[in-house]
Amino acid sequence: LEQHKLPVIEPISMRVPHACRYLGISRSTLYVLISNKEIEIVKLGSSTLVLTESLRSLVERRRNGDRQPEGSIE
């Protein structure tokens, strides 16, 4: 009997607590990254949604040794 597996669809955004678990960082560290424009958010009503692609982009930039937010001038 063949089972059909549905593809895993990654959400486009996540709430702050999930984003913290996703990166393995504290809430305060996430908010520092947000205030430094290193992570992009969207406000939807009273909810703060963190863009998944922004989290992946941050990890990739840090992995490559870049400590500056995208588009910043040293």
C-alpha positions in Angstrom: 0.0 0.0 0.0 1.6 3.2 -1.2 1.2 6.3 1.0 1.1 9.7 -0.5 3.2 12.2 1.4 2.2 15.9 1.3 5.0 18.3 0.8 6.1 20.2 3.9 5.2 23.8 3.5 7.3 26.2 5.6 5.3 29.2 6.8 6.1 32.6 5.4 6.1 34.1 8.9 6.0 33.1 12.5 5.2 34.7 15.8 8.0 35.9 18.1 8.2 32.8 20.5 8.4 30.4 17.5 11.1 32.6 15.9 13.1 32.5 19.1 12.9 28.7 19.1 13.7 28.5 15.4 17.0 30.4 16.0 17.7 29.2 19.5 17.9 32.7 20.9 16.2 34.7 23.6 13.3 37.0 23.1 15.4 40.0 24.0 18.1 39.0 21.5 15.5 38.7 18.8 14.2 42.2 19.6 17.7 43.6 19.4 18.1 42.0 15.9 14.8 43.5 14.9 15.7 47.0 16.2 19.0 46.7 14.3 17.0 45.9 11.1 18.7 42.5 10.9 15.4 40.7 11.0 12.3 41.9 9.1 8.9 41.9 10.8 5.3 42.6 9.8 2.8 44.0 12.2 -0.7 42.5 11.7 -3.1 44.0 14.1 -1.4 43.6 17.5 0.7 40.6 16.3 4.3 40.8 15.4 5.2 38.4 12.6 8.8 37.5 11.9 9.5 36.7 8.2 11.0 33.2 7.9 13.2 34.2 5.0 14.6 37.0 7.1 15.6 34.5 9.7 17.3 32.3 7.1 19.0 35.3 5.6 20.4 36.4 9.0 21.9 33.0 9.6 23.5 32.9 6.2 25.0 36.4 6.6 26.4 35.5 10.0 27.6 32.2 8.6 29.6 34.1 6.0 31.1 36.4 8.7 29.0 39.5 8.0 28.2 41.3 11.2 26.5 44.4 9.6 22.8 44.5 8.8 22.0 44.3 5.0 22.3 47.7 3.4 24.1 49.3 6.3 27.1 51.6 5.9 30.1 51.1 8.2 
